[in-house]
């Protein structure tokens, strides 16, 4: 869910010439309209289940892989599975974050069902929970029945407006206490502990400690080959690639687009940890982190598969509630990942947040704040859409 602002490179004469040439005048540096067309409301006459899925597929999810598969063969029912080709075994070896994305997808689907006057009977892992690794079993089955008495969720109004915003926030404008209460209320339907640091002056020591852990976890991810290369393989650089894939990590920066177009950026090779490219990313993340006025987190007691799904359901509700009160949000999951090299930050963040593992699991850590005054709205992330994902 957190790496759009991915590569920063210092340019030389050859690159400057490439940017100044024909590339600079084209739309290669923009996300093409087709790649974000899914964020438009679906047609009113769209078949009910596809109308629900058209909203669900807008859910935040790791690396924007959109790994969900929907089986519509049984009338009045939706069975949901995960695409094994769209998992992230290096950064998410046990599939915890993937299941959180699946939970966010499921929550939006259920909210959309209520909006259409449908009672949704939900069964999580109807064929049993996966163990250490995700498998091909369904993660949910939803049965629908018309029921005019089903209450609509006011957060549904934010579904098409919700964003993940990776830019720097205004360090002088933390969420208010009332904002924090709204976010906490959004997560309340689930058995998770909600936390927020940054709304009061007393939060300053914890806020700084979170920033330190987040920076170290990011540095480790960039300098560890397997997770870094997993991200490199799903970079979508420039309009043509973005439109072709409509998933992954979107890059529109002119310099990197030019490098890719001229064959000067090799995505098949691990960048050296001390390279200018890697250090540039570290510096940029450090600057964004230093300007972050607040962090929120969600903690479960235990780490069962159903809890991971619930954490994703809770987070997307928090994200929608943030949108409603004008807050920007950006998951910082690096310190919560389970690959060996990040064990130090993992242990540190759990201890800092009063959630010692393995009894507790910090399921979500996210930056939250206001954008600087005058900052334009964040455009939506690409989505593959109904036709590509579900044969609509």
Buried (B, 14 or more C-beta within 10 A) or exposed (E): BBBBBBBBBEBEEEBEEBBEEEBEEEEBBEBBEEBBBBBEEBEEEBEBBBBBBBBBBBBBBBBBBBBBBBEBEEEEBBBBBBBEEBBBBBBBBBBBBBBBBBBBBBBBBBBBBBBBBBBBEEEBBEBEBBEEEBBEEBBBBBBBEEEEEBEEBEBBBBBBEBBBBBBBBBBEBBBBEEBBBBBBEBBEEBEBBBBBBBBEEEBEEBBEBBBEBBBBBBBBBBBBEBBBBBBBEBBBBBBBBBBEBBBBBBBBBBBBBBBBBBEBBEBEEBBEBEBEBBBBBBEBBBEBBEBBBBBBBBBBEEBEBBBBBBBBBBBBBBBBBBBBBEBBBBBBBBBBBBBEBBEEBBBBBBEBBEBEEEEBBBBBBBBBBBBBEEBEEBBBBBBBBBEBBBEB
